[in-house]
Amino acid sequence: MKQLNRSWLRDVVARALAEDIGYGDITTQATISEDQKASGVFVAKEEGVICGLPLIEEIFHYADPSLLVSIWVDEGSRVKPGDVLAEVQGSAQAILSGERVALNFIQRLSGIATQTRKLVDIVADFPVRIVDTRKTVPGLRFLEKYAVRTGGGHNHRFSLSDAVLIKDNHIIAAGGITAAVELARKNVPHTMTIEVEVETEEQVREALAARADIIMLDNMSLEQMREMVKLIDGRAKVEASGNITEENIRAVAETGVDIISVGALTHSANALDISLDLKLLE
């Protein structure tokens, strides 16, 4: 899959199918003959942005390499109710055994991509990035962050090893923002950025004096954000975070911040309604 590590993808598919099928799909095996052929079409039931189509190929080819999978829309495309997204043909047993896992993945990833696209569109006329967080389902982060990109958003840190992000508890443990930044600069490669999460003007001033690369304004009011953007005045990138919604994201962008991080992109996105409709073949 484009932009995804294939070995991770195969691993997560194998684990998902093993979890769902267990020792065997007893219902399908008991009611459908091994030689019965069928066609299954994935159909959108609501408007949204589609993400995860290559997973359909990976899942069904893993379940049965003889299955024929056809993708009918582009990854990241907008769809409307009734649009056919993909089709799988071959063993009815194999199709039904892979159905739930395929739907789980494509529904969740499309939900994330759809929610991301909504927020990106709301602030499309501002020079601001909408980014995700690490609030993802354990083991599925690489897929969920891929869905954010598919929806037009950007990724924050993928893992704790990507960059320095000094948060409230780091500040307490290190003895202050200045000490934390100095220690980080001393102990990490010069190529890594250093970001500091702040809650007050005093902390913003301290982060600026410590030469932080990015300053995250955590749960500040719109008025506070506007004032802090003026205070920072381009000396560091400014990120807004905390309780960002469809209703307030445009107002946040208007404050002049460079980045808006939204945990809800992954931790609260609603699954997109998609079905698999089966038809028997002669």
RANOR-V937686 format. One record per residue. RES is the residue in one small letter. SS is DSSP state (H for helix, E for strand, - for the rest). PSI is psi in degrees with one decimal (NA if undefined). OMEGA is omega in radians with two decimals (999 if undefined). Layout:
# RANOR-V937686
((RES	SS	PSI	OMEGA) (RES	SS	PSI	OMEGA))
This chain:
# RANOR-V937686
((m	-	135.1	3.14) (k	-	133.6	3.10) (q	-	12.3	3.12) (l	-	146.2	3.09) (n	-	117.6	-3.04) (r	H	-38.6	-3.11) (s	H	-39.9	3.07) (w	H	-40.9	-3.11) (l	H	-47.2	3.13) (r	H	-38.3	-3.13) (d	H	-45.4	-3.10) (v	H	-34.7	3.08) (v	H	-44.7	3.14) (a	H	-42.6	-3.14) (r	H	-38.8	-3.13) (a	H	-42.5	3.13) (l	H	-39.0	3.11) (a	H	-39.8	3.12) (e	H	-42.0	-3.03) (d	H	-39.2	-3.07) (i	H	-30.1	-3.13) (g	-	-127.8	3.14) (y	-	1.7	3.11) (g	-	148.5	3.12) (d	-	87.7	-2.97) (i	H	-32.9	3.14) (t	H	-50.1	-3.13) (t	H	-43.8	-3.12) (q	H	-30.5	-3.11) (a	H	-22.1	-3.00) (t	H	-13.2	-3.06) (i	-	132.6	-3.12) (s	-	153.8	-3.10) (e	-	-28.5	-3.07) (d	-	4.9	3.11) (q	-	128.2	3.12) (k	E	152.2	-3.12) (a	E	167.0	3.04) (s	E	132.3	3.09) (g	E	128.8	-3.14) (v	E	135.5	3.06) (f	E	125.3	-3.04) (v	E	130.9	3.07) (a	E	136.3	3.13) (k	-	-6.7	3.09) (e	-	166.6	3.13) (e	-	146.0	3.11) (g	E	-173.9	3.10) (v	E	126.2	-3.04) (i	-	132.5	3.09) (c	-	136.1	3.09) (g	-	9.6	-3.11) (l	H	-41.7	3.11) (p	H	-22.6	3.06) (l	H	-32.6	3.10) (i	H	-45.2	3.10) (e	H	-47.7	-3.09) (e	H	-43.2	-3.10) (i	H	-49.5	-3.06) (f	H	-32.1	3.07) (h	H	-31.3	3.06) (y	H	-41.4	-3.13) (a	H	-39.0	-3.13) (d	-	105.5	-3.09) (p	-	-17.5	-3.12) (s	-	-10.0	3.13) (l	-	140.7	3.11) (l	E	118.8	-3.12) (v	E	128.4	3.10) (s	E	131.5	3.12) (i	E	128.2	-3.00) (w	-	-9.6	3.08) (v	-	161.6	-3.14) (d	-	144.4	3.03) (e	-	133.1	-3.12) (g	-	1.4	-3.12) (s	-	154.4	3.06) (r	E	136.9	3.14) (v	E	163.7	3.11) (k	-	164.9	-3.13) (p	-	132.8	3.13) (g	-	-13.8	3.13) (d	-	133.3	3.06) (v	E	124.7	-3.04) (l	E	-41.1	-3.08) (a	E	165.3	3.13) (e	E	142.3	3.06) (v	E	133.8	-3.10) (q	E	144.7	3.09) (g	E	-142.5	-3.10) (s	E	122.8	3.11) (a	H	-37.0	3.11) (q	H	-46.9	-3.10) (a	H	-40.4	3.14) (i	H	-47.3	-3.11) (l	H	-31.4	3.13) (s	H	-26.7	3.14) (g	H	-6.7	-3.02) (e	H	-53.9	-3.01) (r	H	-41.5	3.14) (v	H	-44.0	3.12) (a	H	-45.4	3.14) (l	H	-41.5	3.13) (n	H	-46.0	-3.12) (f	H	-51.4	-3.02) (i	H	-33.1	3.11) (q	H	-45.7	-3.11) (r	H	-48.0	-3.10) (l	H	-37.4	3.10) (s	H	-34.1	3.07) (g	H	-42.6	3.11) (i	H	-45.8	3.14) (a	H	-38.5	-3.14) (t	H	-46.0	3.12) (q	H	-40.3	3.11) (t	H	-46.1	-3.12) (r	H	-37.5	3.12) (k	H	-48.1	-3.10) (l	H	-40.6	3.12) (v	H	-42.1	-3.14) (d	H	-36.8	-3.11) (i	H	-34.4	-3.07) (v	-	22.5	-3.03) (a	-	-25.4	-3.11) (d	-	10.1	3.08) (f	-	147.1	3.11) (p	-	64.2	-3.07) (v	-	147.0	3.10) (r	E	135.1	2.99) (i	E	122.5	-3.07) (v	E	159.7	3.12) (d	-	-169.9	3.10) (t	-	-169.8	3.07) (r	-	13.3	3.13) (k	-	73.9	-3.05) (t	-	165.3	3.07) (v	-	125.0	-3.14) (p	-	131.0	3.14) (g	-	-12.9	-3.10) (l	-	12.4	-3.05) (r	H	-42.7	-3.09) (f	H	-30.9	3.09) (l	H	-42.4	-3.09) (e	H	-36.3	3.07) (k	H	-31.4	3.02) (y	H	-39.8	3.12) (a	H	-37.3	3.08) (v	H	-45.2	3.11) (r	H	-39.5	3.12) (t	H	-32.4	3.12) (g	-	2.0	3.09) (g	-	1.7	3.10) (g	-	-174.0	3.12) (h	E	162.6	-3.14) (n	-	137.3	2.92) (h	-	-155.7	3.11) (r	-	138.4	3.02) (f	-	-38.1	3.13) (s	-	175.0	3.14) (l	-	-14.7	-3.11) (s	-	-1.9	-3.05) (d	-	-40.2	-3.05) (a	-	168.9	3.10) (v	E	125.2	3.02) (l	E	102.2	-3.08) (i	E	111.5	-3.10) (k	-	-176.8	-3.02) (d	H	-43.6	-3.12) (n	H	-30.8	3.03) (h	H	-41.8	-3.12) (i	H	-43.2	3.12) (i	H	-48.0	-3.05) (a	H	-33.3	-3.09) (a	H	-15.5	-3.14) (g	-	23.2	3.10) (g	-	164.7	-3.13) (i	H	-45.9	-3.10) (t	H	-48.0	-3.14) (a	H	-41.8	-3.12) (a	H	-44.3	3.14) (v	H	-43.0	3.14) (e	H	-42.7	3.12) (l	H	-41.3	3.12) (a	H	-46.1	-3.12) (r	H	-33.1	3.14) (k	H	-32.4	-2.94) (n	H	-4.6	3.12) (v	-	160.9	3.12) (p	-	149.7	-3.10) (h	-	-15.8	-3.12) (t	-	-12.2	-3.10) (m	-	139.4	3.04) (t	-	154.4	3.10) (i	E	118.7	3.13) (e	E	143.2	3.13) (v	E	130.3	3.06) (e	E	129.5	-3.10) (v	E	156.6	-3.14) (e	-	-12.2	-3.07) (t	-	163.5	3.08) (e	H	-38.2	3.12) (e	H	-42.0	3.12) (q	H	-35.7	3.08) (v	H	-46.7	-3.14) (r	H	-39.5	3.13) (e	H	-40.5	3.11) (a	H	-38.5	3.08) (l	H	-45.0	-3.14) (a	H	-31.1	3.13) (a	-	-2.9	3.11) (r	-	44.7	3.02) (a	-	144.8	-3.14) (d	-	-36.0	-3.12) (i	E	137.2	3.09) (i	E	120.7	-3.13) (m	E	119.4	3.10) (l	E	106.8	-3.01) (d	E	116.2	3.05) (n	-	38.8	3.07) (m	-	155.3	3.06) (s	-	165.8	3.12) (l	H	-41.9	3.13) (e	H	-43.8	3.11) (q	H	-41.9	-3.14) (m	H	-44.7	3.12) (r	H	-43.4	-3.13) (e	H	-40.0	-3.12) (m	H	-34.7	3.07) (v	H	-42.6	3.10) (k	H	-41.3	-3.13) (l	H	-44.3	-3.12) (i	H	-40.0	2.97) (d	-	45.3	3.05) (g	-	0.6	-3.13) (r	-	-12.2	3.05) (a	-	155.3	3.00) (k	E	146.5	-3.10) (v	E	126.2	3.11) (e	E	134.8	3.04) (a	E	137.4	-3.11) (s	E	149.5	3.05) (g	-	114.3	3.06) (n	-	41.8	3.08) (i	-	129.5	-3.11) (t	-	172.5	3.05) (e	-	-32.9	-3.06) (e	-	-30.4	-3.06) (n	-	-3.5	-3.01) (i	H	-33.5	3.13) (r	H	-41.1	3.11) (a	H	-35.8	3.08) (v	H	-44.0	3.12) (a	H	-35.0	-3.13) (e	H	-17.5	3.12) (t	-	-15.8	3.11) (g	-	8.6	3.12) (v	-	157.5	-3.12) (d	-	-29.2	-3.01) (i	E	140.4	3.01) (i	E	117.0	3.13) (s	E	136.6	-3.01) (v	-	103.7	3.12) (g	-	-29.5	-3.09) (a	H	-17.3	3.09) (l	H	-38.4	-3.10) (t	H	-37.2	-3.03) (h	H	-13.7	-3.08) (s	-	10.5	-3.12) (a	-	136.6	3.08) (n	-	139.1	3.10) (a	-	140.9	3.08) (l	-	137.2	-3.09) (d	-	112.5	-3.14) (i	E	141.0	3.13) (s	E	161.5	2.99) (l	E	115.8	-3.13) (d	E	123.0	-3.05) (l	E	141.6	3.05) (k	E	130.7	3.13) (l	E	145.1	3.09) (l	E	149.2	3.14) (e	-	NA	999))
